[in-house]
């Protein structure tokens, strides 16, 4: 009576799958479609990561549009970057790392 509806799907949709939703009145007149986008429930794959020669940058690839975070062995954030449309990123480090120092690199998508 208020125009609200719920449609239960036999097979759930997720991870950005798109469906078109229309309304049809009692006379058979159908509305223009509206897109509904399913929620993104899958974490991005682990990014690739490599230091440049002087240890001042970490670069690689990750899911396009994700935020890449570089942390030291103690969990302190050393820098972040957002990947471009091709998934490329570069994180500049304030203090270069060398001598076998290790960092953790993660990617977080918009969801």
Residue pairs with C-beta under 8 A, 6 or more apart in sequence:
12 38
13 19
13 38
14 38
14 39
14 40
14 41
14 42
15 38
15 39
15 40
15 41
15 42
16 37
16 38
16 40
17 37
17 38
18 35
18 36
18 37
18 38
19 35
19 36
19 38
20 33
20 34
20 35
20 36
21 33
21 34
21 35
21 36
22 30
22 31
22 32
22 33
22 34
23 30
23 31
24 30
24 31
39 111
40 109
40 110
40 111
41 111
43 109
44 62
44 63
44 66
44 107
44 108
44 109
45 62
45 63
45 107
46 105
46 106
46 107
47 60
47 61
47 62
47 66
47 68
47 89
47 105
47 106
47 107
48 60
48 61
48 62
49 58
49 59
49 60
49 70
49 103
49 105
50 58
50 59
50 60
51 57
51 58
51 97
52 58
52 59
54 96
54 98
55 93
55 96
55 97
55 98
55 101
56 92
56 93
56 96
57 90
57 91
57 92
57 93
58 70
58 79
58 90
58 91
58 93
58 103
58 105
59 88
59 89
59 90
59 91
60 68
60 88
60 89
60 105
61 83
61 86
61 87
61 88
61 89
62 68
62 83
62 87
62 89
62 107
63 83
63 87
63 107
63 109
64 83
64 84
64 85
64 86
64 87
65 82
65 83
65 85
65 109
65 110
66 82
66 83
66 87
66 107
66 108
66 109
66 110
67 80
67 81
67 82
67 83
67 107
67 108
68 80
68 81
68 82
68 83
68 89
68 91
68 105
68 106
68 107
69 77
69 79
69 80
69 105
69 106
69 107
69 108
70 77
70 78
70 79
70 80
70 91
70 93
70 103
70 104
70 105
71 77
71 78
71 103
71 104
71 105
71 106
72 78
72 97
72 101
72 103
72 104
73 101
73 102
73 103
73 104
75 104
78 91
78 93
78 94
78 97
78 103
79 91
79 92
79 93
79 94
80 91
81 89
81 90
81 91
82 89
83 89
83 107
91 105
97 103
